[in-house]
Amino acid sequence: MKKSLLQFTKVIPLVLLLCFAISCQKQAEEAAPVVDIEADVKAIKDQHHQATLALSRGDLETMMSVYADDVVMMPPNQATLVGKAAIRSMWEDLLNAFTVKVSVFVEEVEVLAEWAFERGTFRMELTPRAGGASAEDFGKYLDILRRQADGSWKYSRLIFNSSKPPQPPKTPEEKK
């Protein structure tokens, strides 16, 4: 009897530890938000589509609504832009000088809990409002998004660049 009681007392801590571990696992599962990856990917693609349409319409407010307050953008051949005010200024300058036609092709979206990234290509045509020939560009981009408290996604970090080869500098004769 003493032997079986002694064996039983050795098992009790293990049983308690197992119960504690199961309890912690259940609490973690209950606390973890339910993530619908397919819905998140669709929401991110839809948002990018709406922002692209807004850019082509010159709708600055809709474009700005997709950015996080602490957004950082790294456009080609420019200084890094930090914050919504800097990005607003860039878009205002562009839209005041040009009409814009842009197409974006989302090639990949990956959602990783509270963060996501989107990769793709773009094609853009800029027509000077003052008149003159249009300029075309095409390139690639990589965007990082962060899930907001309300469950929506906002662009947090963006980088894009041209795929066109750089143009050689003009000679003095060509500048005339």
N, C-alpha and C positions, 0 to 999 in steps of 0.2 A: 504494500500500500504506500509506504514511504517513497519507494522508487518511482511509482507512477505519479505521485503527487509532485516529486522533484522534477520529473520530465515535463509535467503540465506547467509548472512555474517557469520553466525555461521557454516554453512555447508562447506564453502570454505576451511578453514584450514583442515578439515577432508578429503576432496577430494584431496587436495595437499599432505597430508600425505600418503594417499592411493597410489597416483601416484608415490611418492618417493619410497615407499616400493616395488611396482611392478617393478620400474626401477632398484632398488638394486638387487632384485631377479633375473631379467634377466641378469644383469651384472655378478652376481655370477655364474649363470648357464653357461654363455658364457666363463667365465674365468676357470671354473673347467675342468680339462682334462677328456676326455672320457676314461673310464677304461673298458677294455674287460676282465673280470675276467677269463672266460674260456681260453682265449688266454694266459693270465698270468700264470695260473695253468699249462697249457701244456708246456709253455716255461720253467718254473721252473723244471718240471719233466724231460723234454728233457735234460736240462743242467745237472741235477744230473746224468742222465744216461750216458751222454758223459764223465763227470768227473769220474764216476765209471769205464768206459771202459779204460780211460786214466790211472787210477791207476793200473789196471790189465796189461796194456801194459808197464807200467813204464814211461809214457809220462808226465814228470814233468811240462813242459810248459803249456800243456792243463789243467792240474789240477790247476795250479796257476792262470790261467786266470779267474776262477770262483769266486775268493776271492776279496772282497773290500780291499782297501789299509789299512783301520783301523780295519781289521778283528781281532776277538778274538776267540780263540779255547780253549776249556777246555777238553783235552783228559783224559782218566782214568789214575790214578796213576802217574800223571805228573803235573808239574807246569802249570799254565795258559800261553798260548802262545799269545803274542800281536804283531800284524803286520805281513805282508806277509813274511818278512825276517825270522822271527822265525818259521813260518809254513813251509816255503821252506826248512829250515834246518832240521826240523823233517822228512818231506817226503824224502829228500835226504838221510838221515841216514837210514830210513826204506828201501828205494829202493836199496841202496848200499848193505845192509845186506841180503835182502830177495827178492824172487819173490813173487808177491802178486796175489791172486785170490780173488775177492770180489764180492758179490752180495748185492744189496740194494733193499729193498722193501718199496716203498713210500706208506704210509698208509693214509696220510692226508696232504693237502696243503690248506692253507687259505690265501687269499690276502686281505689286509686291507689298501687300498690306496697306500702309498709309501713303505709299509712294508708287509712282508709275513712271514709265518712260515711253516715249513715242518717237519713232524714227520714220523718216520718209524723204520724199523729194518734192520740189516745187518748180513751177514755171511762172514767170512774172513778166508783164509788159507794162512799162511806164510811158505815158504820153504826156509831154509837157503841157500844162494848162495855158502857157503863153504861146503855144504853137511850136511846131517843129517836129522832127522825126521821133518816133517811139524808140525806146531801147528795150531789148529783151534780155532776160537772164534766166538761168535755170541752175538748180543746185540741190543741196541736201541739208537736212536739219536733224537735230536731236533735242528733244524737249523732255524735261523732268517735271512731273506734276506732283502736287501734294493734296491729299484728301483734306477737306475742310471739316470743321465741327458739324456742319449740316449735312455732311456726306457728299457734297459736290467736289469737283476737282478743279484746281486752279494751277495755271502754269507758274512754276517756281524758278526754273533755270532753263534758258534757251540758248542754243547756238545754231547758227546756220552760215553757209558759205556757198559761193558760186562754184559751179563745175566748169565754167568757161575758162579757157586758158587766159592767162594775163596778157594784156595788150602791151606791145613794146612802146616805149616813150616816143612821142612824135618828134620828128626832126625839126629844126628851125624852119625849113621850107614848108613843112606840113602845117605848122602853127599859123602861117600867114594866111 
